[in-house]
Amino acid sequence: MASYFEGARRELSLEDGSRVAVVGGGPAGAFFAYFLQRLAESADLELEIDIYEPRLFTHRGPAGCNHCGGIVSESLVQLLASEGVNLPTEVVERGIEAYMLHMDVGRVRIGTPTDEKRIAGVFRGNGPRGSERALRVGFDRYLLDLAASSGANVIRSLVTRVAWREDRPELEHGGGARTRYDLVALAAGVNSQLLQKGCDAAPGYTFPGTLTTFICEFHLGREAIQASLGDAMHIFLLDLPRLEFSSLIPKGDYVTLCVLGHDVDEALVDAFLAAPEVKRCFPGGKVPELVCHCFPRLNVRPSAQPFADRMVWIGDCGVARLYKDGIGSAYRMAKAAARTAAFHGIAAEDFEAHYGPACRSINWDNALARLVFMATTAIQRLRPLRRGVLRMTATEQAREEVFKHMSSVLWDVFTGSAPYKDVLVRSLHPGFVASLAWNLVAANTVAFGTHVKGTGHD
Ligand SMILES: Cc1cc2nc3c(=O)[nH]c(=O)nc-3n(C[C@H](O)[C@H](O)[C@H](O)COP(=O)(O)OP(=O)(O)OC[C@H]3O[C@@H](n4cnc5c(N)ncnc54)[C@H](O)[C@@H]3O)c2cc1C
């Protein structure tokens, strides 16, 4: 692969005193700085790491937030715990115990496979616009503080340009100041202007493909939330044009709504909120006024080349997991990039050899994800299939002793807790296929009784 810094090829690596810039202090940037600092210490290397992040994550509303559903997958909660990073209780707004799947043919509750509360519901910022001032530590602020406590400097400044000067990348920031670095990690996400037209310092980099999504918050109060939504995340598979899926996530006094689809706009959100399956989740069947909303972009196609000499792109502005567990993939990519920089080098070839496999692994899994989401789209569009899926899931949830084929597949699709490859393999298991075939027949044949207990239609 052609390197941007042709001509002066020599071994590029971090040394004592090397300066590293991280552009963006969201999950990808904070994890990268944290791991690079720790790995450098283990290699007896003294680095100076600057994280550029204009947000304090203390403002309430979109200005202080990185726009997301705020579900931290069980696999990430476990990985972090194994690193000694245990999310404190003031960061976790609610532990999610179960998923409730809503369809027009009924609803079914899917409990955690091991009856443990391991999924965390967090605010990325300091809560919705107009919320009471709370002693809250949002998830992003917690991670940024973690990176700072490991030794990184946090610079409250917007980076306006990444250029190349002499033999190193140079950042323009804070009203025209310029600083050169030995390594620049770009973690600015997909909602920033900075990289949308590519990057002057690395012509090979392309901005990822994105979709517009919708997020809003409703204020209901803790008691009303407990009564209407409980400790479950609510997922909707509704047959509405352009809608992929949507979820209601209870958090403290608020409920977060996320709508994913193709070109999500106000008309699609209105159609979704008018659906009876959605309305009945709110007290009295009435959807309250939303207190805060945004239309953030979501990475749905990776950057073609998320590395160059002395530069690496991590998290959403590079390669990210499709639809689910974006924070988990930011963690994995940040760690792979940090390990490469600390132990292997910072030339494009080093990133290609040691960071490239992590990128390819996510890209390959995302290709399989498209097959998984073709199946969820088929469920949305075909009513007989919805009936069969509902029956199979409800029957599994009602019986302790049976193997929960459909429940485990749906759980992992909705939580993002397992690679899409595992989900696909499990859905091709003969037991899954036979059970689905039987439930399709039973749910669509009057002789067998089409209604199942516990689905809201019994
Ligand atoms: C609707 C929706 C729902 C989602 N729900 C979930 C979920 O429930 N769970 C989950 O795991 N993932 C979810 N995601 C995905 C998740 O939000 C992202 O994958 C994750 O935030 C990526 O982290 P990041 O650090 O790469 O980018 P970001 O979180 O976008 O952080 C980028 C940071 O860079 C900073 N920045 C930007 N430009 C500059 C600049 N020029 N100079 C300095 N700093 C800059 C920003 O202020 C920001 O703090 C969701 C996404 C969407 C759109």
PDBQT file of the ligand as one rigid body, heavy atoms in Angstrom, charges set to zero:
ROOT
HETATM    1  C1  LIG A 501     -29.145   6.940  17.288  1.00  0.00    +0.000 C 
HETATM    2  C2  LIG A 501     -27.878   6.307  17.819  1.00  0.00    +0.000 A 
HETATM    3  C3  LIG A 501     -27.969   5.454  18.898  1.00  0.00    +0.000 A 
HETATM    4  C4  LIG A 501     -26.811   4.813  19.358  1.00  0.00    +0.000 A 
HETATM    5  N1  LIG A 501     -26.933   3.996  20.442  1.00  0.00    +0.000 NA
HETATM    6  C5  LIG A 501     -25.840   3.354  20.896  1.00  0.00    +0.000 A 
HETATM    7  C6  LIG A 501     -25.940   2.526  22.060  1.00  0.00    +0.000 A 
HETATM    8  O1  LIG A 501     -26.996   2.430  22.694  1.00  0.00    +0.000 OA
HETATM    9  N2  LIG A 501     -24.819   1.846  22.453  1.00  0.00    +0.000 N 
HETATM   10  C7  LIG A 501     -23.632   1.956  21.775  1.00  0.00    +0.000 A 
HETATM   11  O2  LIG A 501     -22.670   1.274  22.147  1.00  0.00    +0.000 OA
HETATM   12  N3  LIG A 501     -23.502   2.775  20.701  1.00  0.00    +0.000 NA
HETATM   13  C8  LIG A 501     -24.572   3.481  20.252  1.00  0.00    +0.000 A 
HETATM   14  N4  LIG A 501     -24.443   4.333  19.195  1.00  0.00    +0.000 N 
HETATM   15  C9  LIG A 501     -23.122   4.477  18.541  1.00  0.00    +0.000 C 
HETATM   16  C10 LIG A 501     -22.186   5.324  19.412  1.00  0.00    +0.000 C 
HETATM   17  O3  LIG A 501     -22.787   6.552  19.709  1.00  0.00    +0.000 OA
HETATM   18  C11 LIG A 501     -20.872   5.574  18.679  1.00  0.00    +0.000 C 
HETATM   19  O4  LIG A 501     -20.422   4.397  18.069  1.00  0.00    +0.000 OA
HETATM   20  C12 LIG A 501     -19.787   6.073  19.622  1.00  0.00    +0.000 C 
HETATM   21  O5  LIG A 501     -20.184   7.261  20.250  1.00  0.00    +0.000 OA
HETATM   22  C13 LIG A 501     -18.494   6.321  18.842  1.00  0.00    +0.000 C 
HETATM   23  O6  LIG A 501     -17.546   6.920  19.676  1.00  0.00    +0.000 OA
HETATM   24  P1  LIG A 501     -16.440   7.898  19.065  1.00  0.00    +0.000 P 
HETATM   25  O7  LIG A 501     -15.581   8.279  20.218  1.00  0.00    +0.000 OA
HETATM   26  O8  LIG A 501     -15.846   7.303  17.868  1.00  0.00    +0.000 OA
HETATM   27  O9  LIG A 501     -17.242   9.173  18.530  1.00  0.00    +0.000 OA
HETATM   28  P2  LIG A 501     -18.134  10.222  19.310  1.00  0.00    +0.000 P 
HETATM   29  O10 LIG A 501     -18.842   9.598  20.440  1.00  0.00    +0.000 OA
HETATM   30  O11 LIG A 501     -18.956  10.910  18.273  1.00  0.00    +0.000 OA
HETATM   31  O12 LIG A 501     -17.080  11.248  19.934  1.00  0.00    +0.000 OA
HETATM   32  C14 LIG A 501     -16.366  12.137  19.109  1.00  0.00    +0.000 C 
HETATM   33  C15 LIG A 501     -15.785  13.238  19.990  1.00  0.00    +0.000 C 
HETATM   34  O13 LIG A 501     -14.942  14.056  19.201  1.00  0.00    +0.000 OA
HETATM   35  C16 LIG A 501     -15.157  15.412  19.535  1.00  0.00    +0.000 C 
HETATM   36  N5  LIG A 501     -14.811  16.204  18.362  1.00  0.00    +0.000 N 
HETATM   37  C17 LIG A 501     -15.474  16.258  17.180  1.00  0.00    +0.000 A 
HETATM   38  N6  LIG A 501     -14.856  17.086  16.337  1.00  0.00    +0.000 NA
HETATM   39  C18 LIG A 501     -13.790  17.571  17.005  1.00  0.00    +0.000 A 
HETATM   40  C19 LIG A 501     -12.754  18.491  16.652  1.00  0.00    +0.000 A 
HETATM   41  N7  LIG A 501     -12.743  19.074  15.453  1.00  0.00    +0.000 N 
HETATM   42  N8  LIG A 501     -11.808  18.784  17.579  1.00  0.00    +0.000 NA
HETATM   43  C20 LIG A 501     -11.821  18.199  18.798  1.00  0.00    +0.000 A 
HETATM   44  N9  LIG A 501     -12.774  17.311  19.174  1.00  0.00    +0.000 NA
HETATM   45  C21 LIG A 501     -13.744  17.015  18.284  1.00  0.00    +0.000 A 
HETATM   46  C22 LIG A 501     -16.641  15.493  19.877  1.00  0.00    +0.000 C 
HETATM   47  O14 LIG A 501     -16.918  16.611  20.724  1.00  0.00    +0.000 OA
HETATM   48  C23 LIG A 501     -16.862  14.157  20.569  1.00  0.00    +0.000 C 
HETATM   49  O15 LIG A 501     -16.694  14.255  21.966  1.00  0.00    +0.000 OA
HETATM   50  C24 LIG A 501     -25.560   5.025  18.727  1.00  0.00    +0.000 A 
HETATM   51  C25 LIG A 501     -25.475   5.923  17.657  1.00  0.00    +0.000 A 
HETATM   52  C26 LIG A 501     -26.611   6.578  17.222  1.00  0.00    +0.000 A 
HETATM   53  C27 LIG A 501     -26.505   7.553  16.090  1.00  0.00    +0.000 C 
ENDROOT
TORSDOF 0
